[in-house]
Structures are given as structure tokens and as C-alpha cells.
Amino acid sequence: KIESGKMELIINAFNPRMLIEDVLKTYRVQNKNPDLEIRHVINERIPDILYGDQLRFKQIIVNLLQNAVKFTESGFVEINADIYTVNDSLIRLLFCVSDTGIGIDHNKQHEIFDDFNQADANITGKYGGTGLGLSIVKRLVQLMNGFIWVESEPGKGSSFYFILPFEVTHEQPQIPSGESTLSEKGRSSLLGMRVLLVEDEPINQVVTLRQLESWKIEVTLAANGKEALEKCSVNNYDAILMDIQMPVMDGITATQTLRLQEIPKNRHTPIIAFTAAALVGDRERFLEHGMDDYIAKPIELNQLHRILAKYWHRS
């Protein structure tokens, strides 16, 4: 789509702080290297609500973080977000993804954003990759009317800076809530539904639990995939809201295990992927692993209600 010029921006309201923190949560869970710290610094004056293409923005962050983690064996990987310029309707944010990894030779820095190009031919053999990641990042940044550059020294790490513009508003958007957007009939239609909420983040546990209970749903909580399997072995649920990235056992492994356990019982519990992963292809990937549906965080409550209602067969 980038090559053909057919990629279009999808503008909507989103919280940049929550998006960055959700992405970093994934990397922290996956990080098995005790010598590598993954951290972030976000200027508290950055507005909670910005208007832009959050999917493209997330793709940029993810690609740069993947590179930083891949090429850093010890030290840290950090994402920094700060305000560059601001006026009544537009804010330009300066982001930096830095690391203490292998670094890039000065003579090669102008080439790394080209297609199928890596700073050193030996990198492909040792670390893998196609050399397309930074090329895609550059094109996405340009598509969003921003620009990107790198500062690096061999053996001393790299810092990828990029500036992106976002629209701002002084009016807070109306956040949908179960009480204000769903009719009384819609709210009561989930009465008595039994849902297993599998979520490791305490704040997300509390917020989602309260919302589900406001719809008169009977909610059971599990903090990881292993706990979910234990609860499913002794209870039946009408649906499972399954986070993907969790300690002890992730959501995909738990789903695959549960599907095997359900075969002799001739049972199929609807499992809804409940995750901050929102990249193209994620939904299809989750369905291939045995899940039935998908909803991205932060949750749009009407969508969550519709999905749950679809699997609630009681009249």
C-alpha cells in the first residue's frame, strides 16, 4: 500500500500515553534478558487526547522498539515523548527511541532508511531481518507529515528521533459509557451471563470488572492463562475475555490448551481476544489460534457489549 500510494490515514481520538504504555507492557513481558531495562519518559503536559492515526503511530513505535531490543544485549531501551511546538489547534511531538546497543557507523547512517538495507551485511546473518523495518518507519512518518533522523555511534547505541503533528481540541470527546450509550433493554440483555476475565493489569482488572458488573454479568477474574485454565476445569463460562500478553502463561497458549481440553467434553467456550495489540493481521492471527473474536484496548464499550451479546444465547 505504501509503494502504490494507496495507504490512507485513519484519524481518530486516542490517548498517546496509554498507547505507548500498552506497547511497552508487551515488550516488558516478552523481555527475558535481565541485563536489559525497557523504560519510558513522557512529558506530563502532553494532552490526554490527540487526533491522529493511532494505528500508524503504533506501527512506528513498534518497529523502532523491535530494532532497539534486537540490537541491544545490555543496558536499556527507552522511549521519550516531549512537546516540540504547540498552538491552538496543532501540537507537534518529539519522540526518541534510544538504546545502548551496537550502534551504527556514521558512513552508513544515511542508508539505513533505504529498502532492504542494513548498516552491516553481517547483521542479517547474526540478528536476522529483511532491512525493511526502518524504510517502512520513514514512509509512515512522512505519510503523517513528520520527519525522522538518527544519531548514533558504533558501540555506544542509537537514538531515533521523529517529530509528528497531531490535532488538539479544547473540548473533551464524549467517552461512551454503559450508562449513557446503551438502552435499558441493551443493558439488561446480558443479565446473568457468566464471563471469565483474564487480565493481569490491576487497573484494567478493576475498570473492566466494574463495567461488566454494571451490565449484570457474573464475572470471575483470572490473572494469567494458567489461572484461567484452572478455573475452566471446575466452572463453565458463557464467554472468556482473554488478554494476550501475560506472565506465567500467555493468552494464546491458554486458548490452545483449553481447546484441546474441550474436545472430549464436546464443548466450545467463546474466547474473545482482549488486547492492546491492534496491528493489521492481529485479529486473523488470534482467530487462527482458536479464539472466536477480538476487541482492542482501550475498549469501546458499545463494541464490547455487542460482542458479548452475540455469544449470550439466553432469551
C-alpha positions in Angstrom: 0.0 0.0 0.0 2.9 2.4 0.8 4.5 1.7 -2.6 1.3 2.2 -4.5 0.3 5.4 -2.7 -3.0 3.7 -1.5 -2.3 3.9 2.2 -4.6 6.5 3.8 -4.6 7.9 7.3 -7.4 7.0 9.7 -7.9 9.9 12.1 -9.5 9.4 15.5 -9.1 10.4 19.1 -6.6 8.4 21.2 -4.6 8.7 24.4 -0.8 8.7 23.4 0.3 8.0 26.9 -1.9 4.9 27.2 -0.8 3.7 23.7 2.9 3.9 24.5 2.5 2.3 27.9 0.5 -0.6 26.4 3.1 -1.2 23.8 5.9 -1.2 26.4 4.0 -3.6 28.6 4.1 -6.1 25.8 7.9 -5.8 25.4 8.5 -5.9 29.2 6.5 -9.2 29.4 8.4 -10.7 26.5 11.8 -9.5 27.7 13.8 -12.4 29.1 17.1 -10.5 29.4 17.8 -9.4 33.0 20.5 -7.1 31.7 18.1 -5.1 29.6 15.8 -2.4 31.0 12.9 -1.2 29.0 11.6 2.2 30.1 9.9 5.4 29.1 9.7 9.1 29.9 6.6 11.0 28.8 6.1 14.7 29.4 3.1 15.1 31.6 2.0 18.2 29.7 1.2 16.1 26.6 -2.6 16.2 26.2 -4.5 13.0 27.2 -6.5 13.2 23.9 -4.9 13.8 20.5 -6.3 13.3 17.0 -4.3 11.3 14.5 -3.8 7.9 13.1 -3.1 5.8 16.2 -2.5 2.6 14.2 0.3 4.1 12.0 1.7 5.8 15.1 1.8 2.4 16.9 3.4 0.7 13.9 6.2 3.3 14.0 6.8 2.8 17.8 6.7 -1.0 17.5 9.2 -1.1 14.6 11.6 1.1 16.3 11.3 -0.8 19.6 11.8 -4.1 17.8 15.1 -2.8 16.3 16.3 -1.4 19.6 15.6 -4.5 21.6 17.1 -6.8 18.9 20.4 -4.9 18.7 20.8 -4.2 22.5 22.2 -7.0 24.7 22.6 -5.0 27.9 21.8 -1.6 29.2 18.4 0.0 28.3 15.9 0.7 25.6 13.9 3.9 26.2 11.2 5.8 24.5 10.9 9.5 25.3 8.0 11.7 24.3 8.1 15.5 24.6 6.3 18.6 23.2 8.2 20.2 20.3 5.7 23.0 19.3 2.1 23.7 20.1 -0.6 26.2 19.1 -4.4 26.3 19.5 -5.2 23.6 17.0 -1.9 21.6 16.4 0.7 20.1 18.6 4.0 18.6 17.3 5.5 16.0 19.5 9.2 14.9 19.5 9.7 11.2 20.1 13.0 9.4 20.7 13.6 5.7 20.8 17.1 5.2 22.2 19.2 2.2 23.2 22.7 1.2 24.4 23.2 -1.3 21.6 25.6 -1.9 18.8 25.2 1.5 17.2 25.6 2.5 13.6 28.6 3.6 11.6 28.5 7.3 10.6 29.1 6.4 7.0 26.1 4.1 7.0 23.5 6.2 8.8 22.2 7.8 5.6 21.5 4.4 4.1 19.6 2.6 6.8 16.2 4.1 5.8 16.5 2.6 2.3 14.6 -0.6 1.3 16.4 -3.9 2.1 19.4 -2.1 3.5 21.1 -2.7 6.8 24.1 -0.9 8.2 26.3 -4.0 8.0 25.9 -7.1 5.9 26.9 -9.2 8.9 23.9 -8.0 10.8 21.5 -10.0 8.7 23.4 -13.2 9.5 23.7 -12.6 13.2 20.4 -10.8 14.0 18.1 -11.6 11.1 15.7 -9.3 9.5 14.9 -8.0 5.9 16.1 -4.4 6.2 12.6 -3.2 5.6 11.7 -2.0 9.1 13.3 1.4 9.0 12.2 2.0 5.5 8.6 1.4 6.5 9.0 3.6 9.6 10.4 6.5 7.4 7.5 6.3 5.0 4.9 6.1 7.7 6.4 9.2 9.4 6.3 11.0 6.1 2.8 9.9 5.5 1.8 11.6 8.8 3.6 14.8 7.7 6.5 14.2 10.1 10.2 13.6 9.7 12.8 11.2 11.3 16.5 11.1 11.8 19.1 9.0 13.7 22.1 9.9 15.9 24.4 7.0 16.7 28.0 5.9 17.4 29.3 2.4 16.9 29.3 0.5 20.2 27.5 3.3 22.1 23.9 2.8 21.0 21.5 4.7 18.7 18.8 7.3 19.1 16.0 7.5 16.5 14.2 10.9 16.7 10.9 11.6 14.9 8.5 14.6 15.0 4.8 14.1 14.3 1.9 16.6 14.2 -1.4 15.9 15.9 -4.6 17.9 16.1 -5.7 19.0 19.5 -9.1 20.2 20.9 -10.1 22.1 24.0 -13.3 20.0 24.1 -13.0 16.6 25.7 -14.7 14.0 23.5 -17.7 12.2 24.9 -16.4 8.9 26.1 -19.0 6.2 25.6 -20.2 4.6 28.8 -22.6 1.7 29.5 -25.0 4.1 31.3 -25.1 6.8 28.7 -24.9 5.0 25.3 -26.8 1.7 25.8 -30.5 1.4 26.2 -32.1 -0.2 29.2 -33.0 -3.2 27.1 -29.4 -3.5 25.9 -28.0 -3.2 29.4 -30.3 -5.8 30.8 -29.8 -8.3 28.0 -26.6 -9.6 29.5 -28.2 -10.3 32.9 -26.8 -13.5 34.3 -24.1 -14.1 31.7 -21.0 -15.7 33.1 -17.8 -14.3 31.9 -14.2 -15.1 32.8 -12.0 -12.0 32.6 -8.3 -13.0 32.1 -6.2 -9.9 32.7 -3.0 -9.3 34.6 -3.0 -5.5 34.9 -4.7 -4.4 38.2 -6.1 -1.1 36.8 -7.6 -2.9 33.7 -9.0 -5.6 36.0 -10.9 -3.1 38.2 -12.2 -0.9 35.3 -13.4 -3.9 33.2 -14.8 -5.7 36.2 -16.9 -2.7 37.2 -18.2 -2.2 33.6 -19.1 -5.9 33.2 -20.9 -5.9 36.6 -22.8 -2.8 35.6 -24.3 -4.9 32.8 -25.4 -7.5 35.5 -22.7 -10.0 34.2 -21.4 -12.6 36.7 -17.6 -12.0 36.4 -14.8 -14.3 37.5 -11.2 -12.9 37.5 -8.0 -14.7 36.5 -4.6 -13.0 36.4 -3.0 -15.2 33.8 -3.6 -18.1 31.4 -2.7 -20.8 34.0 -5.3 -19.4 36.4 -7.8 -19.3 33.6 -7.3 -23.0 32.8 -7.7 -23.9 36.5 -11.0 -22.0 36.7 -12.3 -23.5 33.4 -11.6 -27.0 34.8 -14.2 -26.5 37.5 -16.6 -24.0 36.0 -18.3 -23.3 32.7 -18.4 -19.8 31.3 -20.5 -18.3 28.6 -17.5 -16.3 27.3 -13.9 -15.6 28.1 -12.2 -12.2 27.7 -8.6 -13.2 27.2 -5.7 -10.8 27.4 -2.7 -11.9 25.2 0.5 -10.8 26.9 0.5 -12.1 30.5 3.1 -13.6 32.8 3.1 -17.3 33.7 1.0 -18.3 30.6 0.0 -16.0 27.7 -3.5 -15.9 26.2 -2.7 -17.8 23.0 -1.1 -20.7 24.9 -4.1 -20.8 27.3 -6.5 -20.7 24.4 -4.8 -23.6 22.5 -4.7 -25.7 25.7 -8.3 -25.1 26.5 -9.4 -26.0 23.0 -7.7 -29.4 23.4 -9.3 -29.9 26.9 -12.7 -29.1 25.4 -12.6 -31.8 22.7 -13.7 -34.8 24.9 -16.3 -32.6 26.6 -17.8 -31.6 23.2 -17.8 -28.0 24.4 -16.6 -24.8 22.9 -16.4 -21.7 25.1 -16.3 -18.4 23.1 -12.9 -16.7 23.7 -12.6 -13.0 22.9 -9.0 -11.7 22.4 -8.9 -8.7 24.8 -5.6 -6.9 24.0 -3.7 -3.7 23.2 -2.4 -5.4 20.0 -4.1 -3.6 17.2 -1.9 -4.0 14.1 -3.0 -5.3 10.8 -3.3 -9.1 10.8 -3.6 -9.4 14.6 -7.3 -10.3 14.5 -6.7 -13.0 11.9 -3.7 -14.4 13.9 -5.8 -14.7 17.1 -8.7 -16.4 15.3 -6.2 -18.9 13.8 -5.1 -19.8 17.3 -8.7 -20.8 18.3 -10.2 -17.5 19.5 -13.6 -16.5 18.4 -13.5 -12.7 18.4 -11.3 -9.7 19.0 -11.5 -6.3 20.6 -8.6 -3.8 21.0 -7.8 -1.8 24.1 -8.7 0.9 25.1 -12.2 -0.7 24.9 -15.1 0.9 23.0 -17.9 -0.1 25.3 -20.7 -0.4 22.7 -18.5 -2.7 20.7 -17.7 -4.9 23.8 -21.4 -5.1 24.6 -22.3 -6.1 21.0 -19.6 -8.9 21.0 -20.7 -10.3 24.4 -24.4 -10.2 23.3 -23.5 -12.2 20.2 -22.4 -15.1 22.4 -25.2 -14.8 25.0 -27.9 -17.2 23.9 -30.2 -16.9 26.9 -33.5 -15.2 26.0 
